[in-house]
Amino acid sequence: MLKYLWLIPFLPLIGFALNGMVGLFRIWTAGQRPSRAFVATVACGSVLLAFLLSVACVWGLAQHDPEHRLVEQDLFTWIPGAAIRTSDGELTAFTISWGLQLDPLSSVMVLVVTGIGFLIHVYSIGYMYEDPGFYRFFSYLNLFMFMMLTLVLANNYLLMFVGWEGVGLCSYLLIGFYIFKRSAGDAGKKAFVVNRVGDFGFIIGMLLLFSYFGSFDFGEVTEKITVLFPTAEAGWGVLNWIALLLFIGATGKSAQIPLYTWLPDAMEGPTPVSALIHAATMVTAGVYMVARSSPIYSRAPEVLLIVAVVGIFTSLLAASIALFQRDIKRVLAYSTVSQLGYMFAALGVGAVAAGIFHLATHAFFKALLFLGSGSVIQALHHEQDMFKMGGLRKYLPTTFWTMWIGTLAIAGVPGLAGFFSKDEILWRIFSSPEGHYLIWLTGVTVAGMTAFYMFRLMFLTFHGEERFGHGAAHHIHESPSTMTVPLVILAAGSIFVGYIGLPAWLGVTNIFERFLEPSLEGAYHPGHGEVHFPLSTEIAVTIISVAIAVIGIFLSYYFFVKHPESAARLSTRFARAHHMVFNKYYVDEAYDLLFVNRAKDLGNGFCRFDERVVDGLVNGSALATRISAWISGQADIHVVDRLVNVLAEMVEFFSKAFRRLQTGLVQRYVLFFVLGIILIMSLYLYLGA
C-alpha cells in the first residue's frame, strides 16, 4: 500500500473540488444549494478513505527494519532549475520535486490528522446541519485536510511551506466562516496577519538554510549537517540563526509568545473549526516543524534554550489567563496555548519524543473538550458564558461523561493519556542536561493551574444550580448521534492512547519513543553532563506533579462547588489583579497601540499624500493644459472638454469590468484560486512532458 502514499493528501483535495464545484454550479444554474447528504458523504468519505489508507501505509512501514523506515515518493518535478553555487563554493543542481515521505514522525502526524479529522467531519454534520453554508464549510475543511497532509508528508522545506501557507489560508476562511459576523471577520484577518509575521521569519530561515546547504530536502540537509557539524555549534553561527528564524515561524503557527494573541480570537469560528484547526492539527504544525528540524536544533544550544524558555513561559502566561475567563471556548483556547508551550518546552530540552507524544495525546482530549463544549453551546442556543450555565449533567449525560474523561486526562490524573505524556515531559525537563529546575518548577505549577481551571469549567457548566433560566430547560436536549459518537470515540482515545508510551519506572519499554527513534537519528546527542537518576527519583517527581494537580482540583471544588461565594470575595478583594488577568494583561491593547494603530496612521498618511499631492498634480496639469490651450487659441475649450469626457468614459467602462471580479463572495475567490492552481500545475506537467 505504500505506493499509494500520494493518495492520502489528494483524496481530501478531490472532496474539496467536488463539493466546491458542484455547490457553485448548483447555485449559479439552479439557485439551489447541493444536497446535504451528498456534501457530507463526499467530505467525510474522502477523509475516511485517507485515514484507512494512512493506517495501511503506517502498518506497512512498521514492518520494515528500523533503519529502513523511510519511504519517499517524487510525484513530479515541481521547480526545475540550474546549477547554483552554495556558500561553501560547491556547485549543486537546484531542482525541487513535489515529493512526499513517510517515516515514524510523519506517521504519527498523518494518523492524528486523518483520524481525528474524520471524527470532527462526522461531528460537523450534526453541528452545521442547519447552516446555509453547509457545502462551503465542508469544502473548506477538505481543503484544510489536503494542506495539512501536504505539510506533514512533504520531504522538503519548500513543499512543507506550501502546506504551511495553505493551512493559514484555510484558517482564515474557517475562522471568518460567518461572513456577516464582524467579530468573525476581524478574528480571521487577525489570524492571517499575525501568522504572516511569523512566516516572514520562516522564509528568511529557509533562504539562509538553502544558501548554506544548497538544498531544501530534509535528507540532504541532515546529511550535510552531520558532516559539516559533527558537534554542537559554538556561539551564534549559521545553525543558530537558521534555528531561530524557523522558530519565529513556529511561534506564529503554534501561538507562542509574542504571536499567540490570534488563537483565542479564533474561537469566533464554528466549534468544529476550533477542534480541528486550533486544537488538534494546525497549531501543532510548529511543533512538528521543530521536531522535523531536530538535526539543526540539537546543534544550536542557544536556540534550544530560547525554545524551552518561550514554551514554558507561554504555558504559564496562558494558564494564568485561563483561570478567570468566562467564555467556555476561550478557556479551552488558552489551555491549547498552554499545552503547546509544554510541547515546546519538551523540544527545548531535547525531549523530542516526549513533545510529540504529548502532541498525540493532546489531540484526543482537546478535540474531545472542544466538541463537548460545542454540544453544550448548541444545547443552550449558542450561549458560551459559563456563568449562565450550571446543572447541565442531567440534560446532556453523554456530553457530561465524555467531557469529564477529557478533563481528567488534561489534568494529568493517573491512568489517562494526559498523565503519561505530561509526566514524561516533566521528567525529561527535570533529568535532561539541557533542562533546568526552574523550568521544571514552572511546568509543575502550570499542571496545578490546568487542573484548577479545567475543573472550574466542569463545575460551572455541569454542576450547581441552573443559571440559564427554568423556562429554557425544556428546550435543552442531548446532541444527535452524529455528534455524540465522535465524543465517545475521542473519550476512549483519551484513556488508552497514553499506554503506547508507558514510563520507564513501570519497568516496560516506551513503545512510542522506540518507534520514533529512526526519525531522530540525525540529531546530535552530546552525552556529556548527563545524570542518570534512579527510578525512585522519577517516581518521586511523578508523585509531586500528581499532588500539585490534586491540590488544583481541590481548590476548584472548594471555590466553585463548596463555597462559591469565596471566589466572588477574592475577586472583589484583589480587583485590580483580577481585572488585569481577566483582560489578558492588556497585551492586545498594547499591540493595537504600538503596531496596529501606527500602521493605520501610516496608511492614512499615504492616502493623504495620494489625495493632496498626486491627485493635485494630475488635476493641476489638466487645468494648466486647458488654460494654455484657451489662451494660445491653439484648441477650442470644448474640444478639450470632450477629450476629458472620453477619457472619463473609458475609465468608467474598464472599472465596471474589473468590479465584476470583485464580488465580495469568498467562495468565488476560492474557485478562482483553485482554477489557478490547476492551471499552473497543468502547465508544469505539460512543460515537463
DAHUKA-V259193 format. One record per run of one state. SS is the DSSP state (helix for helix, strand for strand, loop for the rest). FROM is the first residue (numbers start at 1). TO is the last residue. If there is no record, write none. Layout:
ss: [SS,SS]
from: [FROM,FROM]
to: [TO,TO]
This chain:
ss: [loop,helix,loop,helix,loop,helix,loop,helix,loop,strand,loop,strand,loop,strand,loop,strand,helix,loop,helix,strand,loop,strand,helix,loop,helix,loop,strand,helix,loop,helix,loop,helix,loop,helix,loop,helix,loop,helix,loop,helix,loop,strand,helix,loop,helix,loop,strand,helix,loop,helix,loop,helix,loop,helix,loop,helix,loop,helix,loop,helix,loop,helix,loop,helix,loop,helix,loop,helix,loop,helix,loop,helix,loop,helix,loop,helix,loop]
from: [1,2,5,7,31,36,63,66,69,70,80,83,86,91,94,96,104,128,134,154,155,156,157,176,182,214,217,218,229,238,254,261,269,271,281,282,293,294,298,301,323,327,328,349,352,380,385,386,389,392,395,397,411,417,432,437,463,470,476,481,502,504,507,511,521,535,563,564,574,575,583,584,633,637,660,666,689]
to: [1,4,6,30,35,62,65,68,69,79,82,85,90,93,95,103,127,133,153,154,155,156,175,181,213,216,217,228,237,253,260,268,270,280,281,292,293,297,300,322,326,327,348,351,379,384,385,388,391,394,396,410,416,431,436,462,469,475,480,501,503,506,510,520,534,562,563,573,574,582,583,632,636,659,665,688,689]
